[in-house]
Each structure stands twice: as structure tokens, then as C-alpha cells.
């Protein structure tokens, strides 16, 4: 039997926190002399009222026991409810609710797709709000990946239990310790990124907004040209470094702080991610330097920034890579599926699942050549649990099926195949930018019909939940008491 009271109480707490966060852009607009400050103030008051009401209704002196079922239901409802209330300021500024919900869902899921145009002319409050949503969403994603998903044993996430995780059905009591450590590391990365942005010439406002969206591997910018607004090489290399840091597993950072400084180099997932990223960036840089009249160093910067942005599912862009030719478009489309490391802010399939899939393929061929040979699957110096291979294969199958399903739906709505396919892949992978004339590398979806925006909002939600809603529903034993 699912306990409703702790779910409602937690939702109320989160809504109150969102209401408090809305005051920050209200203060910025008030200082700028913008009337839009009242929109944020009113949105904050309404959200606080609803959140406070939920707290009063669900409050009880008895201890709250939260288990797997509650964690599953809470996580799902949390993303939808917070996105709905976070859309209120956008509605107050004149967006229809479909566009407002799309923008807030894209922000919280760190997708980076946007329906707003002429960003350079918008009030600073709304630009800060978008960045805050992505900063909050990035932290929520890491916490979900480290605490909830391993217990659900979905898609191989059970590989990433930490020392603070218990192998029982209780998400608590040591979750607070893990959340605190994760939040501290996350905040430290944001502060470090902001400081370097400031040191290399960004304005304080741009530095704050871009630090939030860089570490969250999210991609919202304060300018229509995305990160291309900043041509300085030092700023772009700084962004590359923190996009990579944001896409590394936070559990490795925690182990480093606990006295294992070499943990990051010994992690097989990090090794695979670094090798893959270096190889693709190197090949792309060589191709750019030979096909265009640019030096190799400049080609390396252009290639590394844009490839890293897509692989980490950040979604920044410095150039329109669709103009590099059809081969470049094909490459960047495939990169949308890769993603960063598990337990990070990035989306996509994730490197470790691709590594496990490769191990399974290799073991299958070895078994075909030697039927009596016993192949043991080892990952990070540990034998893979028996249910991990099935979980990974099931996840990959459902992931690709989901992209195909949304492609069919979007093309049925009226989008061309390139736009529909790339939009579906970008939404499910929480990447943001797409291909074609309608959305393109800047990730602007304002030209899509309203129905398509609702469809993509749902796709972004499923992608950020790592499709575990579908996988859990396919396991009847999960719901048995």
C-alpha cells in the first residue's frame, strides 16, 4: 500500500522551495525597473500558498516511512508538478500555457530546447529564471540517479550503489548524507565555473546564468547566438571543461573527497567516456582543418566544443554544424544518443550502458565460437549482477522504440522526417538542439505547432526519468506488497 502522506508532504516542501526561488528573478527585475517583477512575486505567492496548504494537509507527528513505491510515485509527480508551477511566470509574461510548460519542462529536465526568441531583449529576470530551473533540475537529476534509480534496478542502475546506499527497500535514512555531499560538490562546481567565466571577461549576470546551465549540462543561454555570443577561446575551453565535469559521475567525486583521489581515473565508465570523447573530437578536428580554411588549433576548439556539447547533452552551440555537410549532420545525430556518465546531470543512453552492450556482444560471439566457454562479465573490477545485462538490453530496446514512437507521432502531426526524428531523439535524450530548418543547432522550437510541443514535453519527461516509468510498469512484482 502506497503511503500518500509523505508524498504530498514532500511535494509541498519542494513547491515552497520553488516559491522562494521565484523571488530571485523578482528582485533582479525590480532592481532593473521592470514591471515583470510583479509576475514573479505573484507566482511566488500562489506557489507558496499551494505548497503550504499541502504541508498543512499532510503534516503529522508520526514518522514518515518512504520506500520504493513512494520513491517511484514521488519522482514522477515531482517533475510534472514542479514543471507546471514553474511555468506560471512564463504565462504571466504572455506565453500560452503550452509554450510555458514546454519551456519549464525543458529547463527542469536540462534539455535546453526553448520556444523563446530575441533572448537578448528579454528582461533579465526571465533569463535568470530559466537558468535557475536548469540549475535546480540538474541537482534533482543527480539525486534521483544516485538514490532512487539504483533501488528500482532499472537499466543497470543497480551497478551504481554508493557506500551511502542501503540494499534494502528503504531510500532513507542515509539519503540525507548523500544528498548533502552531492549538493556541496554541485554548488562548488557552479561557483568555480562562474569564477572562471568572470575572470575571462563574462559579465556577472552572464557568468551566473551560464555557470548554472553549464554544470547542469543544460544549455540555456542568455543570447540568441547561444555560446557563440562569446568568441573568446578561453571562455569556450572553460565551458568545455565544466561540461565534461558535469557529465562525470558525482559518486566518483564523493569517493575522491573521502580519500580516494585516484577514483576518477580508475572508474571504467570515466575511462570509456574520456576515450570516446577524445577520439570523436580528434577525428572531427582533423576533418574540419582539412575541409575548411582554419588552423588545426581553431578546428580543435570548434570540434571539441560542439562535440562535447552534444555528447554531454548540454546543447550549447558556437556554430551551425548543419552547414558543415551531411556527414556532419549524421555524426551529430548519432552523438545525440550517447550521453555522459551515469549519476551525472547529462542525458542520453549513458556510456556505461553502451559499454555493457559491447561486453554482451563480445561474449555472445565468443560463445558462438566456443559454445562450452564460460564468459564472465566484469565491470569496474566487479562481476556484473545477473539482472544487469537484461536491464541494459531492455533499456536500449525501449529507448530506441520510444524515439521511433515519438518520431512517428511528430511526423503524423505534420513535421518533416528530419525535424521529427531529430526532435524526438533530442527530447528523449534531453539534448535540446536538433537538425533541419525548423529547430537546428540553437535548439529553438518556437516554429513547432502546439501539439508537437505537448508531445515533446512528455518525451523530455520520459527521457529525464530514464524511461524507468515504463520499465517499472513492466515489472508486476514491483507493485506486489
C-alpha positions in Angstrom: 0.0 0.0 0.0 1.5 3.3 -1.1 1.8 5.9 1.6 0.2 9.2 0.3 1.1 11.5 3.2 4.9 11.6 2.7 4.4 12.1 -1.0 2.1 15.1 -0.5 4.3 16.5 2.3 7.5 16.3 0.1 5.7 17.9 -2.8 4.6 20.7 -0.6 8.2 21.2 0.6 9.5 21.4 -2.9 6.8 23.8 -4.0 7.7 26.1 -1.1 11.3 26.0 -2.2 10.3 26.8 -5.8 8.3 29.7 -4.5 11.3 31.1 -2.6 13.5 30.7 -5.7 11.0 32.8 -7.8 11.9 35.8 -5.6 15.4 35.9 -7.0 14.3 36.9 -10.6 11.7 39.2 -9.0 14.4 41.1 -7.2 16.5 41.3 -10.4 13.6 42.8 -12.4 12.7 45.1 -9.5 16.3 46.5 -9.5 16.2 46.8 -13.3 13.0 48.8 -13.1 11.0 46.1 -15.0 7.3 45.7 -14.3 7.7 41.9 -14.7 8.9 41.7 -11.1 5.3 41.6 -10.0 4.7 38.5 -12.2 7.4 36.6 -10.3 6.1 38.0 -6.9 2.6 36.9 -7.7 3.7 33.5 -9.0 5.8 33.0 -5.8 2.8 33.9 -3.6 0.5 31.5 -5.4 3.0 28.6 -5.4 3.8 29.2 -1.7 0.1 29.1 -0.9 -0.5 25.7 -2.6 2.8 24.3 -1.2 1.9 25.5 2.3 -1.6 24.0 2.0 -0.1 20.6 1.0 2.2 20.8 4.0 -0.6 21.5 6.4 -2.8 18.7 5.0 0.0 16.1 5.1 1.7 17.1 8.3 1.7 14.5 11.1 3.9 13.9 14.2 4.3 10.3 13.2 7.5 9.3 11.3 7.2 9.0 7.6 8.4 5.8 6.0 9.3 6.1 2.4 10.0 3.0 0.3 10.4 2.1 -3.4 6.8 2.6 -4.4 6.7 6.0 -2.8 10.0 7.0 -4.4 8.7 6.0 -7.8 5.4 7.8 -7.5 7.1 10.9 -5.8 9.7 11.2 -8.5 7.2 11.0 -11.3 4.7 13.5 -9.8 7.5 15.8 -8.7 8.8 16.5 -12.2 5.2 17.2 -13.6 4.0 19.3 -10.7 7.2 21.4 -10.4 7.2 22.0 -14.2 3.5 23.1 -14.1 4.1 25.6 -11.3 7.4 26.8 -12.8 5.5 27.6 -15.9 3.4 30.3 -14.2 5.9 33.1 -14.6 6.2 32.4 -18.3 2.4 32.5 -18.6 2.4 35.8 -16.7 4.8 37.2 -19.2 2.5 36.4 -22.1 3.3 32.8 -23.2 0.4 30.4 -23.8 0.5 27.6 -21.3 1.6 25.0 -23.8 4.7 27.1 -24.5 5.2 27.9 -20.9 5.0 24.3 -19.8 7.4 23.3 -22.6 9.9 25.9 -21.5 9.8 24.9 -17.8 9.9 21.2 -18.6 12.9 21.8 -20.9 14.6 23.8 -18.1 14.0 21.3 -15.3 14.9 18.3 -17.4 18.1 20.2 -18.5 17.1 19.6 -22.2 17.8 23.1 -23.3 15.1 23.4 -26.0 13.4 26.7 -26.0 10.4 28.5 -27.5 11.6 32.0 -26.6 13.0 34.3 -29.3 15.0 37.5 -29.1 16.6 36.5 -25.8 18.9 39.5 -25.9 15.9 41.8 -25.5 14.1 39.9 -22.7 14.0 41.0 -19.1 16.9 39.7 -17.1 14.5 38.1 -14.6 13.1 35.7 -17.0 16.6 34.8 -18.3 17.7 34.1 -14.7 14.6 32.0 -14.1 15.4 29.8 -17.0 18.9 29.3 -15.7 17.7 28.6 -12.2 15.3 26.0 -13.4 18.2 24.2 -15.1 20.4 24.5 -12.1 17.7 23.1 -9.8 16.9 20.4 -12.4 20.5 19.3 -12.7 20.8 18.7 -8.9 17.5 16.9 -8.8 18.6 14.6 -11.7 21.8 13.6 -9.9 20.0 12.9 -6.6 17.4 10.8 -8.4 20.1 8.9 -10.3 22.1 8.2 -7.1 19.2 7.4 -4.6 16.1 6.3 -6.4 17.1 4.5 -9.7 19.6 2.0 -8.3 16.9 0.6 -5.9 14.5 0.3 -8.8 17.1 -1.9 -10.6 16.3 -0.2 -13.9 18.6 -0.2 -16.9 21.6 -1.4 -15.0 21.5 1.5 -12.5 22.0 -1.1 -9.7 25.7 -1.0 -10.7 25.9 2.4 -9.0 25.0 1.8 -5.4 27.2 4.0 -3.2 28.5 3.4 0.3 25.6 5.6 1.5 23.0 3.4 -0.2 21.4 0.5 1.6 20.4 -2.6 -0.4 17.0 -2.7 1.3 13.8 -1.1 0.1 14.3 2.0 2.2 15.6 5.0 0.4 16.3 6.6 3.8 17.9 7.0 6.4 21.3 7.7 4.9 20.0 9.5 1.8 20.4 12.9 3.5 24.2 12.4 3.8 24.4 11.5 0.1 22.2 14.5 -0.9 24.3 16.9 1.2 27.6 15.7 -0.3 26.2 15.8 -3.9 24.7 19.3 -3.4 28.0 20.6 -2.0 30.0 19.3 -5.0 27.4 20.6 -7.4 27.5 24.0 -5.8 31.3 24.1 -5.7 31.4 23.3 -9.5 29.0 26.1 -10.2 31.0 28.6 -8.2 34.2 27.6 -9.8 32.7 27.8 -13.3 31.2 31.2 -12.6 34.5 32.5 -11.2 36.4 31.4 -14.3 33.8 32.9 -16.6 34.1 36.2 -14.7 37.9 36.0 -14.9 37.9 35.6 -18.6 35.6 38.5 -19.3 31.9 37.5 -18.9 29.6 39.9 -17.3 28.5 38.9 -13.8 24.9 38.2 -14.9 26.0 36.1 -17.9 28.6 34.3 -15.7 25.9 33.3 -13.1 23.4 32.1 -15.7 25.9 30.2 -17.8 27.6 28.6 -14.8 24.2 27.2 -13.8 23.5 25.8 -17.3 27.0 24.6 -18.0 27.5 22.4 -14.8 23.9 21.2 -15.2 24.8 20.2 -18.8 21.6 22.0 -19.7 22.3 24.6 -22.5 20.0 27.6 -21.9 21.9 30.8 -22.8 21.0 34.4 -22.3 21.7 35.2 -26.0 20.2 34.1 -29.3 23.6 33.0 -30.6 24.0 30.6 -27.7 27.6 30.3 -26.6 28.6 31.6 -30.0 28.0 35.1 -28.5 31.3 34.6 -26.7 34.0 34.2 -29.3 36.8 34.2 -26.7 38.7 30.9 -26.8 39.4 30.9 -23.0 35.6 31.1 -22.3 34.9 28.2 -24.7 37.6 26.0 -23.2 36.3 26.8 -19.7 32.8 25.7 -20.8 34.2 22.5 -22.3 35.9 21.7 -19.0 32.8 22.2 -16.9 30.5 20.4 -19.4 32.8 17.4 -19.0 32.9 17.7 -15.2 29.1 18.0 -15.1 28.8 14.8 -17.1 31.0 12.7 -14.8 29.5 10.5 -12.1 29.1 12.5 -8.9 29.7 9.4 -6.9 33.3 9.4 -8.1 33.7 13.0 -6.8 32.3 11.8 -3.4 34.9 9.0 -3.3 37.7 11.4 -4.1 36.6 13.6 -1.2 36.6 10.6 1.0 40.3 9.9 0.4 40.3 8.1 -2.9 41.9 10.7 -5.2 42.6 8.2 -8.0 38.9 7.0 -8.1 38.2 9.1 -11.1 41.0 7.6 -13.2 40.2 4.0 -12.1 36.5 4.2 -13.0 35.8 2.2 -16.1 32.9 4.4 -17.1 35.0 7.6 -16.9 37.8 5.9 -18.9 35.3 4.9 -21.6 33.7 8.4 -21.7 37.1 10.2 -22.0 38.3 7.8 -24.7 35.2 8.1 -26.8 35.1 11.9 -26.4 38.8 12.4 -27.3 38.5 10.1 -30.4 35.4 11.8 -31.8 36.8 15.3 -31.1 40.2 14.4 -32.7 38.6 13.0 -35.9 36.2 15.9 -36.2 39.0 18.5 -35.7 41.1 16.8 -38.4 38.2 16.8 -40.8 37.4 20.5 -40.1 41.0 21.6 -40.5 41.4 19.8 -43.9 38.0 20.7 -45.3 37.9 24.4 -44.2 40.5 27.2 -44.2 41.2 27.2 -40.5 44.2 26.2 -38.4 44.2 22.9 -36.5 44.1 24.7 -33.1 41.0 26.6 -34.1 39.5 23.5 -35.6 40.2 21.6 -32.4 38.4 24.2 -30.4 35.4 24.3 -32.7 35.2 20.5 -32.9 35.8 19.9 -29.1 33.2 22.5 -28.0 30.4 21.4 -30.3 31.0 17.6 -30.0 31.3 17.9 -26.2 28.1 19.9 -26.0 26.1 17.3 -27.8 27.7 14.2 -26.2 27.2 15.6 -22.7 23.6 16.7 -23.8 24.4 20.3 -22.9 23.2 21.8 -26.1 25.3 24.9 -26.5 26.4 25.8 -30.0 29.1 28.1 -31.3 28.5 27.4 -35.0 25.8 26.0 -37.2 27.2 22.5 -37.7 24.4 21.6 -40.1 26.3 23.8 -42.6 29.3 21.5 -42.4 27.7 19.0 -44.7 25.5 15.9 -44.5 28.2 13.8 -42.9 28.5 16.2 -40.0 24.7 16.1 -39.6 24.8 12.3 -39.5 27.6 12.4 -36.9 25.9 14.8 -34.6 22.6 12.9 -34.9 24.3 9.8 -33.7 26.1 11.7 -30.9 22.6 12.7 -29.5 22.2 9.1 -28.3 25.4 8.7 -26.4 25.2 10.8 -23.3 27.6 11.2 -20.4 28.2 9.0 -17.4 25.6 7.5 -15.0 25.0 9.6 -11.9 25.7 12.8 -13.7 23.5 15.6 -15.0 23.7 14.5 -18.6 21.0 12.6 -20.5 21.2 10.1 -23.4 21.7 6.4 -23.2 24.8 6.8 -21.0 28.3 5.4 -21.6 28.1 2.5 -19.2 25.1 1.0 -20.9 26.9 1.2 -24.2 29.9 -0.5 -22.6 27.8 -3.3 -21.1 26.1 -3.7 -24.5 29.5 -4.1 -26.1 30.6 -6.6 -23.5 27.4 -8.6 -24.2 28.0 -8.6 -27.9 31.6 -9.8 -27.4 30.6 -12.5 -25.0 27.9 -13.7 -27.5 30.4 -14.0 -30.3 32.8 -15.8 -28.0 30.1 -18.2 -27.1 29.3 -18.8 -30.8 32.9 -19.7 -31.5 33.3 -21.8 -28.3 29.8 -23.0 -27.1 31.3 -24.6 -24.0 33.2 -21.5 -23.0 32.1 -19.6 -19.9 32.4 -15.9 -20.2 32.2 -13.8 -17.0 31.2 -10.2 -17.5 33.4 -7.9 -15.4 32.8 -4.1 -15.0 34.8 -1.9 -12.7 36.6 -5.0 -11.3 33.3 -6.5 -10.2 31.2 -9.3 -11.7 28.0 -7.9 -13.3 24.9 -8.9 -11.3 22.8 -11.4 -13.3 20.0 -9.0 -13.9 22.1 -6.1 -15.3 22.5 -7.5 -18.8 18.8 -7.9 -19.2 18.1 -4.5 -17.7 20.5 -2.8 -20.1 19.2 -4.6 -23.2 15.6 -3.9 -22.1 16.5 -0.2 -21.6 18.2 0.1 -25.0 15.2 -1.6 -26.7 12.7 0.7 -25.0 14.9 3.8 -25.6 15.1 3.3 -29.3 11.5 2.2 -29.5 10.5 5.4 -27.7 12.5 7.6 -30.1 10.8 5.8 -33.0 7.4 6.2 -31.5 7.7 9.9 -31.0 9.2 10.3 -34.5 6.0 8.7 -35.9 3.8 10.9 -33.8 5.6 14.1 -34.8 5.6 13.3 -38.5 1.9 12.4 -38.2 1.4 15.9 -36.8 3.0 17.4 -39.9 6.7 17.7 -39.3 9.2 16.5 -41.9 11.2 13.4 -41.2 14.5 15.1 -40.4 12.8 17.5 -37.9 10.6 14.9 -36.4 13.4 12.3 -35.9 16.0 14.8 -34.6 13.4 16.4 -32.3 12.4 13.0 -30.9 16.0 12.0 -30.3 16.8 15.4 -28.8 13.8 15.3 -26.4 14.2 11.7 -25.2 18.0 12.2 -24.8 17.5 15.7 -23.2 19.9 17.1 -25.7 18.0 20.2 -27.0 19.4 21.1 -30.4 18.1 19.3 -33.4 18.6 19.2 -37.2 16.7 20.8 -40.1 15.4 24.2 -40.9 12.8 24.4 -38.0 14.8 23.7 -34.9 18.5 23.5 -35.7 21.6 23.7 -33.5 20.3 26.6 -31.4 17.5 24.4 -30.1 14.7 26.9 -30.8 11.4 25.1 -31.1 9.2 28.2 -31.5 8.2 27.2 -35.0 6.6 23.9 -34.0 2.8 23.5 -33.7 1.3 23.4 -30.2 0.5 19.7 -30.4 4.2 18.9 -31.1 5.3 20.9 -28.1 3.0 18.9 -25.8 4.3 15.7 -27.3 7.9 16.8 -26.9 7.3 17.9 -23.3 6.1 14.4 -22.5 9.2 13.0 -24.4 11.5 15.2 -22.3 9.9 13.9 -19.1 10.3 10.3 -20.1 13.9 10.8 -21.1 14.8 12.5 -17.8 13.2 9.7 -15.8 15.4 7.5 -17.9 12.3 5.7 -19.1 12.2 3.9 -15.8 8.5 4.5 -15.5 7.9 2.2 -18.5 10.4 -0.4 -17.2 8.9 -0.4 -13.7 5.4 -0.8 -15.1 6.6 -3.8 -17.0 7.6 -5.5 -13.7 4.4 -6.6 -11.9 6.3 -7.8 -8.9 7.3 -4.3 -8.1 3.7 -3.4 -7.3 3.0 -6.5 -5.2 3.0 -5.9 -1.5 
